[in-house]
Amino acid sequence: MTRIAIFLISLLISGPAAAGYQIGEVPEDFTLPLLYEGEMSLFEHLGDIVVLNFFTTWCEGCNEEAHSLQHDI
């Protein structure tokens, strides 16, 4: 999980090239636990746009954002 967070932070700060990927390249697969049950693998969504939203369940603003993302995307 820490490795993913570091990847995302470097991606946000410097763009895709700093993270070691170019547009169109396939990143390494990783699996994350879903909020309620199961897991999600990045490779299950090859060709799709994937939005990762890391938040805390006790943060009201975070919950509103997560809800909006789930319904708007």
NORZISUL-V193823 format. One record per residue. N is the residue number from 0. RES is the residue in one small letter. BURIAL is I if it has 24 or more other ideal C-beta (glycine too) atoms within 12 Angstrom, else O. D_FIRST is the distance of its C-alpha to the first C-alpha in whole Angstrom. Layout:
N,RES,BURIAL,D_FIRST ; N,RES,BURIAL,D_FIRST
This chain:
0,m,O,0 ; 1,t,O,4 ; 2,r,O,5 ; 3,i,O,5 ; 4,a,O,6 ; 5,i,O,9 ; 6,f,I,10 ; 7,l,I,11 ; 8,i,O,12 ; 9,s,O,14 ; 10,l,O,15 ; 11,l,O,17 ; 12,i,O,18 ; 13,s,O,20 ; 14,g,O,20 ; 15,p,O,19 ; 16,a,O,21 ; 17,a,O,19 ; 18,a,O,16 ; 19,g,O,18 ; 20,y,O,19 ; 21,q,O,22 ; 22,i,O,23 ; 23,g,O,24 ; 24,e,O,22 ; 25,v,O,19 ; 26,p,O,16 ; 27,e,O,14 ; 28,d,O,13 ; 29,f,O,10 ; 30,t,O,9 ; 31,l,O,8 ; 32,p,O,10 ; 33,l,O,13 ; 34,l,O,14 ; 35,y,O,17 ; 36,e,O,17 ; 37,g,O,16 ; 38,e,O,13 ; 39,m,O,13 ; 40,s,O,13 ; 41,l,O,14 ; 42,f,O,17 ; 43,e,O,18 ; 44,h,O,19 ; 45,l,O,20 ; 46,g,O,23 ; 47,d,O,22 ; 48,i,O,20 ; 49,v,O,17 ; 50,v,O,16 ; 51,l,I,12 ; 52,n,O,13 ; 53,f,O,11 ; 54,f,O,13 ; 55,t,O,14 ; 56,t,O,17 ; 57,w,O,20 ; 58,c,O,20 ; 59,e,O,23 ; 60,g,O,22 ; 61,c,O,19 ; 62,n,O,20 ; 63,e,O,23 ; 64,e,O,21 ; 65,a,O,19 ; 66,h,O,22 ; 67,s,O,24 ; 68,l,O,21 ; 69,q,O,22 ; 70,h,O,25 ; 71,d,O,26 ; 72,i,O,24
